[in-house]
Amino acid sequence: MANGSYRVAADIGGTFTDIVVQHTGTGQCRAAKVLSTPANPARAVATGIAQALPSDADIDFFVHGTTVGINALLTRRGARVALITTRHFGDIYTIQGNDRKEIFSIRWNKPKPLVPREHTFEIAERISGKGEVVTPLDVTELEQVADAIRDGGFEAVAVCFLFSFLNPEHELATEAFLKRKLPGTRIALSHRVSPEWREFERTSTTVMDSYLSPVVSAYLDELSDLLADRIARGHAIHIMESNGGIMTAASASRAPLQTVLSGPVGGAVGGRELSRSTGIANMICIDMGGTSFDTSLIIDGQPSGSNEAEIIGLPVQLAVVDIHVIGAGGGSIAWTETGALRVGPQSAGSSPGPACYGLGGKLPTVSDANLVLGRLDEGNFSDESIVLDRRLASEALGQLAKRFGMTDHELAQGIVDITNAKMADAIRTITVKRGIDPREFVLVAFGGAGPSQAVALAEQLEIGKVLVPVMPGAFSAWGMLQTDIRHDFKETLYSYLDKADISRLEERFRRLESLGVDHLRSESVGRENLRFTRSADFRYEGQEYVLTIEFPEGPIDVQAVRDRFDAAYLRQYGHNSPESRVEMTNIRLVVIGLISRPKPNMDVALTGAAACSREVHFDGRPCPTKIVDRDSIGDHSVIDGPAIIEEGTATTLVPPDWQARQVDGGHLMLNRRESAP
């Protein structure tokens, strides 16, 4: 690439770490892949950057999607946390409310809390439901609790008092006291983490933030040290947020929970940009890597999102892009249980990796199956950084095939079919089970393994079109370069909509805007680059849960908001109640800090490489198949299946009766041959 400065994105996966670099002047992009380093994820990022850029290149923008937070939760390797709460309310977090998701399941187990009951401390204090002090904070008791926290070796403290979102006086006093008594201990206050009602959910959110705080902060400190010589002076490291925006590493260290879905969200953001550039409004985005399969929706050009989520079975009050994740990837291990074949969720990861990597792995994986079926090229994988070994893959499959009296090829097809069925079910979870017809969407496939499985998924779901973007194997990292700084602010403000005090509502929104301006100023974003979106949570009278409705621009119009709520309710549930009163519960403000960036230049020089052929198995039968270098495909060229389109970061499988054509932007559109234009 040309000399100059660069914008860089890094996406850490379970098997590979993807790096995308973009020249700031020309907008030209390229991708690199390196094996992830689970023991120290930051080292793979540094290695990938060194591989992608010369040592003297300037990096004036860096963004990173990290899985450190979600991995700490999944493995239960977060901080030792003490929870401080109001006297007589210490059981709220342990009891976990009464919202059992599977009321008829005899195998349901209540999620294990991150803080056991014996690590919960109660303090005499009380704020009323109107925000008034009923019982002053007992500092004497706080002294005893501080001693117990010090003696217990706790690394972080979560403070969640009753109704602190209305009056944070006692939480602030507790923080000030603990900072004096326990210097260096991380302290999370519920009115900062989630100033919103629902006591158990707010407590759960605050505890999770504390649980992640030392882990995420330590990782970000190490990453900053490793990249200190690469990032241009005066430029910050940015981290992807679960809401699809980015924030500085300093902000992420103060609000670690915001990074919990940082890793997979880049693909959804990339899908939004792809929707804008192609004009395709509705997409199902699938990201299949080495370890996981992530799926998300783009509806009317925007990623589907939510203001709450459930992680490891525990609720969090957090703005998130709605992503469904299962353990299915190229490294997913095939195994037996009670005489049946299973695939995943266990993964060979990057160490030792699939058997065909030749790094010591012995167990058969999806990648081994695809290699045996002829769908992967031994010498053209991951920018040639790894040479695949078909013999090792056959040996791993052969041991398992003997148990079932099958050939290697038959077992390989079975492994691929089981994996496809699991992934199709994951897509149904976010579509069919929510009343959404997947046949009305285009399937967008990316990740190192996504394009090779995409058509099989489309056929199971009766989807007619599959779009494979440019640089699919690093598409999530590319998506990270297409987003802006974002922060979400909220507060509980209850009222009947028809009785809402508009002047009070406007004043509360202005207060949130002031917080947003101050926060983004600390991240070096000027007022002229800020954009605000107002919304609120509404429900019909007597209901428990809400829909979030965006306010139209301009002065608040109650009737317009009411009409939007009724229409949204009808779309979501198939009916509504225009005659019922509507309640408002929380108000929300999204603050976007626009970042200037060059237009992506995805042009590649045509190689003119001639197509070759090899035998590939489709549905259990060998078939002579064209092997095409993606860089040799010209604008609007058409490739009839059976064909395999190879590139540095991924392999696209075009089965018989399908065809691929290159569309504007260099993307590939796959259709059934009879329906292709």
N, C-alpha and C positions, 0 to 999 in steps of 0.2 A: 504494500500500500504506500501511498505518497507520504512524504515527510509532513510534519505538522502536529497539531494537537488532536486528541481523540476523546470520544465518549465511549465508556466501557460499561458493560453489564455482566454480572456473574450470577449464575443460577446453579446452586449445589443440589445434585440429585443423589439418590442412594448408591448409584453406580458411577455416573459421570458428573463432572462439573463442566457446565457450558459457559463459554466466554464469547460475547459478541462485541466487536469493536467497530465504531463508526467514525470515519474521518470528519472532523468538525467542519472543514471547508467544503469538501465535495459531497458529503453525506454517504459515501460508499461504505458498505458493511461487509464484514466477513466474520466467520465463526470458527471456534476451535473447541475441541473436547479433550479433557484429561480425566484420568481415573480419580474419583473422589478419595479423600483421605479421612475416613470416619473418625479416627483418633484425634485428628486436628483439622477440621474442615477448612480453616483459613489457609492452610498450606497449599491445598489444591487450587484455590483462587489465585494465590501468588504464582504458582507454577503455570497456570493457564494464561495469565497475563504475560508472563515472560515468554511463553511460546507464541502468543498472538502478536506481540508488539516488540520492536527493538528496544533495547535498554534505555536509549536516550529520548524515546517518545514521551511527549507530555500528555498526561491524562487530566483534562479540565472538568470532567464530569464522570463520577463513578456511582453506580447503583447496584445493589446486591439483594438477592432474595435468599434469605437464610432459613434453614430448617432446624436450627439449634433449639428454638423454643418448643416447637411441636415434638421434636424428638425427646426433649427432656420430660414432656408430659407423658408421651407414649411409654417411655421406659421408667417413669417415676424416679428420675434422677435430678430433681430440682432441689431447691434450698430447703433447709429445715426452718419451718415457719411457725411463729407464735401468733395466735389470733386473739385480739382484745376486743371485747364487745360489752354491751350494756348488761348490768346485773339482771339475772333471771332470764336472759335470752341467749345463754351460751349453747343451747342445744339446737338453735336454728340451723346451723351449718350441718350438723350431724344428722338431724331428722330429714333434711332436704325437701321439705314441703310435701305435698301429696300428689305431685304431677307424675304419676307412674306411666311411662310411655307404653308399656306392654301389659295391660291389666289382665289379660287372659293367659299369659305365658307362665307355665309352671317352672320354667328354668330361669326366670328373670332374677337377676341379682342387683341390689342397689349399688350404684357406683361407689367405690371406696373414696372417701374424702381425702384431700391433700393434707389436711390438718386433722389429726385425731382429737377426740374430745379432751384428752388429758393435756393437750397443748393449747387449749382455749382458756383464756383468763377473763373473768367478769369484773367490771368496775362499777361502783355506785355512781350513776349519772343518769339523766333522763331528759330528752328533748320531746316535747309534745308533737302531735300531728299538725299543729299550727306553727311549729318552729319556735315555741317558747320554752325557756329553761324551767323544768319542773323540779329536777334534783340537780344541784351543782355537782361538778366533777370532784371526786374525792382524791386529792393528790396523795394522801397517806397510803391509800390502797395502790396507787400507781407506783409508789416507791417500792412496795413489796413485789409488784409484778415485774418491775425493771430488774430487781435482783434475781428473780426466778428466770428471766429471759437470759441474763448474763450467765448464770450458773448452768443453765440448760444447753448452752452452746448454740442458740438459735442464730441463724444468719439473716433473717428478715422478719419483719413484723407487719401484720395486716391489722388495721384498726377500722372497725365497722360499728358505729353506734347507731341506735335507732333514730330515724328521721334526721340524720346528719345532712342529708341532701337539702333540707330546708334551713338548717342552721348548723354550720360546721364548727361552731365555737369550741365544743369539747374535743373534737378530733384535732383541731389546730393546737389546742393547749397540750394535748397528749403528745403530739409530735414534738413540740418545743421541749417538753420535759424529757422525753426519751432521747432526743439528740444530745442533751447535756449528759445524761446518764449512760448512754450506749453509743458513743461516737463511732461512726463507721458502719453501724447497722442500717440496712435498707428498711425504710418505713413507707408503707402505702396507706393512704387515707381513702376511704370509700367515696367521699364526696368529690375527690379529684378523679379517681379511677372511673367511677360511674355514678354521677349525680342524678340518680333515677330511682323511683320507688320499686318495690318488690324486694323484701328484706333478704330472703334466701339468695335470690339471683345476684343482688348487689354484693352480698358477702362472698359468694362463690367467685365473682369476678375479681374482687379485691384480693382474695386469697391466691387466686391463680396468678395475678400480677406479681405478688410478693414471691411466690414459688419460683417464678421465672427470672426475677430481677437479677440476682447475683450471677446466674448462669449466662444470661444474654449479655449482661454488662462485661463480664470477663471475656466473652468471645469477641465482642466489638472492640474492646481494648486491644486484644491480640491482633485482630484484623487491621486496626489502625496502625499498630506498630509495624506490621509486615509491609503495609502499603505506604508508609510514611515517605519513602524516597520516590514513589511513583506518582503520587497525587500532586498536581501543581499547587504551589504555595497559595493559600487563600481560598482553596476549594475544599468542600467537605465531602466525606463519604455519605452516601444516601442509602437508606434501607427501604425495601418495599413494605408497605403496610397491608394489613388484611383487608382494608377497604378499597384497595386498588390504587391508592396514591403512594407517595414516597415521603420520607422525612429524613432529617439528618441523623447520623449515628448518635449524636448527643441527645436528641429528642427520643430516639429509640431506647437509649439506656435509661431514660427517666420513665418511659412508658413501654416496658418490654412486652406487655400483653398485645400491643398493637402489631407485633411482628409474628404472632403465632401461626398465621397462614401465609406468611411472607413468601415462602418458596413457590407454591403452585399458582399464586394469583397472577403472576406475570403472563401466563398463557391467556387468561381471560382478558387482560388489558390489551394484549396483542390481537385477540379476537375483535375487540372494539375497534381498533385501528383498521383491521382487515375489513370489517363491516363498512366502515366509512369509505375506504378506498375502492371497494368492489360494488357497493350499493346493495349488498345482501343484508337485509335487516335482521333475519332470524337465523341463528347458528347454534349448533351443538358442538362445543369445542372439546376434543379429547386429547389428552396428553399422556402418552404411554412411554415411560422411560424404562430404566432397568429394574426398578423396584416397585413403583406404584402406577396406578391408572387414575388420572384426575379428569373429571368431566364437569363442565359448566355451561351455562346458557347465555347467549346474546339475544336479547329480545328488544325489538325496535331499536337496534343499534347500540344498546347499553348492556353491560353485564348484569345478570340477575343478582340482587343483593338482599341483605337482611340486616336488621338492627339487633339481632340476637343470634346466638349459635349454641351448639352443644359440642363440647370437646371432651373426649374420654368419659362421656356420659354426664358431665357436669355443665350446667348452664353458664354462659357468659353474656353480659350485656355489652355487645361490641358490634360496631358496623363492619360487616364482612361481605366480600364477594362470595356468593353461594357456590361452593365447590364440594363435590362429592368425591371422596377418595377411597379406593380399595387397594389391597395388596395384589397387584397384577402387573407384571412387567417382563422385560426380556430375561431378567435374572430369577423370575419366580421358579421355585423348585417343584418338580413333579415327585410325588410320593404316594404311598398306598395307605389306606385306612380301611380296616374290615374288608379286605379283598377288593376295594374299589380304588380307581385312580383319582388322585387329587392333585391340584396345581395351586401353589401358593397357600397362604399369603407370605410364607417364608421366602426370603430372597437370598441368592448367593452374593448380592451386592457387588462391591468392587474388590473385595478380598474375602475369599479366594476368587470370586467371580464364577461365571458359568464354566463348565468343563472345557469348552472349545477355546477359552481365552488362554489356556496353557499356563495359568498362574497357580495351579494347585487344586482347583475345584474338581470334585469327583461326582457330584450329584447332577442328574439331568435337569435342564432348565428349558424355558421357552426358546431362548436363543439357540440352544443346542438342537432343538426340534426344527427350527426354521433353517438352520444350516444343513441338517440332514435332508430336508425337503428341497434343498437347492435354492432357497429364497434369499440366502445371504451369500456374498462373495467372500471367499477366504482371504483374499488379498486386498479388498476394498471395503474396509470397515473402520469407522471412526477416524477419518482422515489418515488412514493407514498407520495409526499409532499402535494398533493391535492386529496381528495376523491370526486369523481363526484357524483352528485345527479340526478338520472334519473327522479325523480318526478318533480323536479324544471324545468328540461329541457322540460318535457312533458307539464307542465303548460304554459311555455313561448311559445312553439310551438302551443299549443291548442288555445290560444287567437287569433293568426293570422290565424290558420287553419279554424276557424269558418267563417271568412270573405270570404273565398273561397269555403266553403262547402266541405272541405276535412278532412280526418283523419290526426292525428299527423304524421303517417308514410308516407302518401302521400305528405304532405307538406315537411317533412324532405328530401324525395327523390328529390323533386323539388328544394329545397335549394342547395343540393349537385350538382344536374345537372347544375343549373345556374352558380355556382361557377366554376365547371369544364369547362364550355363553355367559361367563361371569361379567365381562365388560358390558355386554348388551343389557344385562340385568341392572348394572349400575346406571346406565343411561335411562332405563325405564324408571328408576327411582326418582330422578329429577324431572321426568317428563310425564309418562303415562300415569304414575301414581299421584301426580298433581293436576291431572286433567289436561295435560299438554300433549298434542299429537306430534310425535317426532317426524312424521311424514311431511309436515309442513316446514321442516327445517333443512338446512344444508349442514352436512357433517364436515367439520373442519378437523383434520387429523395432523397432529404434530408430535414431537418427542421422537427419540431415536427409533422406537418401535411402532409408533402410531400409524404411519402411512402403510406399513406392511400388513396391518390387521384391519384397516379402515373399511375396505369393500365388504369383507365378511360381516362386519358389524352393520353396515348399511343394509345388506340383504336381510339380516335377521330383523331389523327394525323397519323394513320397507321404505328406506330413505333413498331417494332417486339420485342425489348428487353428493359427491365427496370433493372437498377442496383441500389440496395439499399446498400450503404456502411455501414461499421461498425460504430456504434455510430451516426446514421443519424440525430438524434435530435440536436446534437451539432457539426455537421460536419463543419460548417463555422468556429467555434472556433478551431477545429482540424486543419483546413486548414491554419489558421494563424500561427501555429507552424511550417509550412513547407516552409516558405518563407524566403527571405534574405533582407538586407537593399538595398534600391534602390533609386536613384535620377536621374532625367532627366534634361539635359541641352540642350539649343538650342540657335540659333541666325539666323537672316535673312541674307542670302547670295545669291543674285540673279545672275543667269548666264544661258546662253544656255549651255546645257550639252556638246555639241560638241566643245564649245569654253571655257570650264572651265579651269581655271588656277590650275593645279593639285598641284603645290607647295604651292599656296595660300590656297587651300582647306585643304591640309595636315596640314598647319600651324594653321588654324582655329580649326581643330579637336584636335590638340595638346593643344591648348589654353583651349578648353573645358575639355580635360582630366586633365589638371592642376587644373582647378576649382573643378573637381570631386575628385581628390586626396586630395585636401585641405579640401573639405567639409566632406568627409568620415573620414579623420584623426580626425576631431573634434568630430566624433562619435565613436572614438576608433577603427577604422578599418585600419589595416596596408596595405601598398601597395601590399604586396604579396597575399592578399585576394581579390583584386579588379579584376573585369572583365568588359570590355568595349564593347559596341555594337554601331557601327556607322550607321547612316541612313540619308536620306534626303528626302524632299518633291519634287515631280516631277509632271509635267503636260505637255500635248501637247500644242504647241504654240497656243495662242488665247483662251485657256481655263481659267476658273476662279479658280477652285478648284483642289486639288492635291491628289496623292497617296504617302504614305510614304514607301520608299523602303530601305531595309537593304543592306549595302555594304558587299560584300564578304570579308573575312579576308585577310590580306596581303596588298600590295600596291594597290592603287586605280586603278581599271580597268574600264575605261569609257564604253567600249563595253559590259562588263559583267553587269554593272549597267543598261545600256540601255535595254539589253535583259530581265533583271528581271522586269523592268518597263512595257515593252510591254506585257510580260506574265501575270503580275498581273492585268493589265488593261483588258486583254482578260477574265481572270477569273471573274473579278468584273462586267464587263458590257457586256460580250458576243461578243465583237469586239475590235479591236485596229487599230492603224494607224502607222505601222512601217516606212512609208515614211515621216511622219511629224517630225519636229524638236521638241526637248524636252527641257523644261525650268526647272531649279532648283530654288527653292524659299527659303527654310530654311534647315539648317543642324541640326541634332539632335544627342545627345550622351546619351546612357543609361549607368549608372555606377552601377554595382552590387557589394555589399560588402558581401562576403560569410560568413555565420554563421555556426559554427560547431554544430551539433545536433545528438542525438542518432537516430538509426533507429527505427521507430514506432513499438512497440510491441502491437499488438491488440489481443493477445491470451486471452481467458477467460476460466475459469474452467467450464467444462460441468456439469450442475446441475443434469442431469438425470431426470428432472421434467417430469411427465407424461402429455400428451396432454389431454385436456378436450374438451367440446363442448358446444355451445350455439346457439340460433337462431339469425341469422343475415339476414337483408334484402338486397337483390341484385335485382336491376331493379324492385323494387316494390313488390317482392315476398320473404316471409320468407324461409330460407334455413338452415338446420342443418350444422354447421360450426365448423371445428376443431380449437381449440385455442392452439397455440404452443408457448412455451417459447423459445425465440431466443437462449438463452444460453444452451439450451438442444440439439441444432442441431449440429451434427458432420460434419466433413469434407465431402464435396460432397454429403451430404444427400439431398434427394428430398422431397418436400412437395407439394402434389397435392391439388389444390383448389376444393371447397371453403375452405379457411383457413385464419386465422388471426395470424400473428406472432407478439408477444408482447415483448417489452423490456422497459428499464427504460426511454428512451428518445423519443420513437416513436412507432407507430403501423403500420405494413405493411399488407395491404389488398391483398389477393390472391383470385380473383374471380373464379367462376366455369370456366372450360376450360383453366385455367392458372395453372402454377406450379412454384415453387421457388426451386432453388438448391443453396447450399452453394459452392462458388468457392474459389480459392486460396486467402488468405488474410482475409477470414472470411466474405466476402461480399456476398450478395444475388443477384442472377440473376433470373429474372422473364421472362418466355417465355409463349407463347401460348402452350398448352399441345401437340398439334399435331406437332408443329415445334421444340419442345424441344429435345435436343440430349439425 
